[in-house]
């Protein structure tokens, strides 16, 4: 009998996760404030063996403040 109760608890948890994910998608569709423009950050590094590695990543303005 305890196995059946565990299965019921898991099914209830799955339903809660589904209900919490749905409102988040709806909030993303509503534009409350403009999205910050991503700022490209390019890192160039040259090693002693003349190996050039370029790293390009995008950061938002909010992330830079933190």
N, C-alpha and C positions, 0 to 999 in steps of 0.2 A: 504493500500500500504506500510506503513512503516514496517509491519511485514515481507513482502517478502524481503525487502532490508536487514533486519537484518539476515534473513536466508542466504542470499547470502554472507554476510560478514563472517558468521560463517564458511561456506563451504570454503571460501578462506583461512581463518586462519588454518583450518584443513589441507589443502593442503600444506601450508608452514611448518607446524610441521612435516609432513611426509617427506618432502624434506630435512629438517635439520637432521632428525634422520638417514636417509640412509647414508650420508657421514661419520657420526660418527662410524657406524659399520664397514665401509670400513677401516677407520683409525686404528681401533682396530686390524684388521686382519694384517695390516702391522706392523712388529716389527722394530721400529726405534731404540730402545735401550732396553736392557734386563730389565725385570720386577724386581723390588727389592724383595729380599726374605723376606717373612713374618717372623717376630720375635715373637715367642710365649711369652706371658706375663701371668704368673700364679699368681693369688692373693689368699692367704689363710687367712681366718679370723675365729677366734673362739670367740663366744660370752660368756657372763657370764653364760648362761644356758647350756654350753658345746655343743652348736650347731656349727658345722663346715660347713663353706660355702667355696667352691672353685670356683673361677672365672678364666676362661681361655679365653684369647682373643689374636688375632694376629694383630700385627702392622707392617707396612712396614717401611723400614729404612727412607724413606722420611718423613713419619708422625712423627717419633721420633725426627727428626731435628727440626721440627716446634714446 
